[in-house]
Amino acid sequence: MDARARRSRESLRRAVLTLASLVPITEVSVSAICREAGVTRDTFYRHADSPADLLADALAAEIAEVMQVLPETDAIGDGERALIGHVHRRAAVYRGAMRPSLAAPVRSTLESSIRSGLELWTRLHPGILPAAFVDDDAALRLAIAYAAAGTVGAIEEWLRQEDDDIDRAVELILAASSEWWLANPATRERRER
């Protein structure tokens, strides 16, 4: 992507995040986004199919940034805290994308981002995997899909409750997770040597 296209995409992302923090995404028009971003409709449609798709793209970029914590930690809870912190900072946007569940593009992006994070976690720390998932990619994909979808469901419920306690949300989501996800990779890998 050339510099001009990158600037346009960033302007569009900022615009949709601004507008979606004020009104539900279903009420945000392409025209309003274009006015806010200072771009044409043609430019909008080169980057997104709809306001909800653009919102999902903007949120995915932010999630990718906060999830960079995963390779630098030995606790998956740090990744969960980074994700919930992002959702908390963008709570108005996420709540505005719920009717009663997250809009499909936003939900799909959130779930896909969590899956990517969990896939990375298992590649970085294969020693946490129970025997049932070692050397069985299909089984591991199933476990990751289950964990990602469950996390999104928990986030939706947390948003509905309008709870601002990030630590409590992280604690409850981790408590509902399978224990092997929570294993300290460094400790487990030392024990297995």
Buried (B, 14 or more C-beta within 10 A) or exposed (E): EEEEEEEBBEBBBBBBBBBBBEEBBEEBEBEBBBEBBEBEEEBBEEBBEBBBBBBBBBBBBBBEEBBEBBEEBBBBBBBBBBBBBBBBEBBBBBBBBBEEEBBEBBBBBBBBBBBBBBBBBBEBBEBBBEEEBEEEEEBBEEBBBEBBBBBBBBBBEBBEEEBEEBEEBBBBBBEEBEEEBBBBBEEBBEEEE
